């Protein structure tokens, strides 16, 4: 009985992993990434203005979103 349960659980788990991989592959195929190298200033300048680099980038994302959609986050 335990052997049958282990085998059926292993088969079920394998099928779940395969389905999840297919969903992940589909999502990735619809993802576009663009990057921009920014050399005007860096972390030292941002922290010298008493800003968090992470907070600075988050605000940049919000500004870009607002400029694209006209909505705030």
Secondary structure, DSSP 8 states (H G I E B T S, - for coil): -HHHHHHHHHHHHHHHHHHHHHHHHHHHHT---------S--HHHHHHTT--HHHHHHHHHHHHHHHHHS---
